Amino acid sequence: MDNYGMTIGLGILMGTLARAYMLRSDYRQYPGYPHGFVTHMSLGFVAAALGSVALPSIAEKEFTAVTFLALAAQQFREVRNMERESLAALEEAELVPRGLDYIEGIARVFEARNYLVIVTALATSSANYFTRWPLFSLAVGFLVIAGTSRLMRGKVIGNIAVVKRGDLQFVGPLLKVNEIEMMNVGMPKMREKILRDGLGVVIHPKDDNARATLSNMGQRQAIAHVATAILGTKKDIDTPEFTPMVRKNVDIGSIALFCVPAEKDIKSLVAAVERAPVLESASRAPLKTKAGRIAAD
Amino acid sequence: MKKDDLLAVVTLNKEAVGGDIPIFFASTQEEQAAVAATLSQVLKAMVHDIGNGVYIIVRH
């Protein structure tokens, strides 16, 4: 048994490190509560332990041990439900909600990270099992961490679209960002305030795939949420006029965001929108189909 | 999509409105704006200008 000590130990170490590293890149997904940190680190530890014992248990001909992996999958699906439920419950208190699509995306990421931990632990322990060379297996672990974090990075709006400043104007009571109609604002005082403090950006999709993705309401809500999370908002419960809005130009498919941020800084807003994540659930690719390519020209 | 509710109407033009929703009559534009502002704050709803001297209060 003791010749597995190093194998399993290294696997657990690298798996847990992987989870810690992924927590670090968490800031936009989730506020880093100390207790959330503890929860996810412990689950990461469990996942790492599972991943690192998989190979030794096969080597010992304990094939049933592998069924524990199935149990683990069940357990981590539970993590996804937990994240989804807690974020959905907190939505009520958000002035600018994340939207269900964004929550689903975050929950999925939390589940997937545990699988990545298992993969890392498995790769590290396998490397050590076959080579008996701890330093090499550590290197394998780091490589897997680097590789997965690169693969899992996901796209941001800046990759699929060009974000430019837009100008706010009123046509009668109708608020527009460039030529895109946003909403009807009745109160003259609010109109003045919006013109004074509001900001607008226009998001031009780079291709038809991006256009289809940006049309998704969940994606648009996520953009509004990210912009608000970074620049703040002057909206309060009794001033719905300041609600950030994302509307599209129906003819060309570009998207306009209007918001009344606490910090009026157009550069910061453009940067925030460019870094907003493209949601997995909103991502569309009509150009991958033949019919889509025919329509594209 | 959530349902949007039309909660009240504030009008300068008595002929333009009717029905079973709360209707507030105002005699000047300033009065109309003040009434609409109060209602929107109390009801946590938004004021829209329909254009014919009528403001509607809608919760989105």
Interface residues (C-beta under 8 A of the other chain):
Chain A: G172 P173 N184 V185 G186 M187 P188 K189 M190 I237 D238 P240 E241 T243
Chain B: A33 A36 A37 S40 Q41 V42 K44 A45 M46 V47 H48 D49 G51 Y55 I56 R59 H60
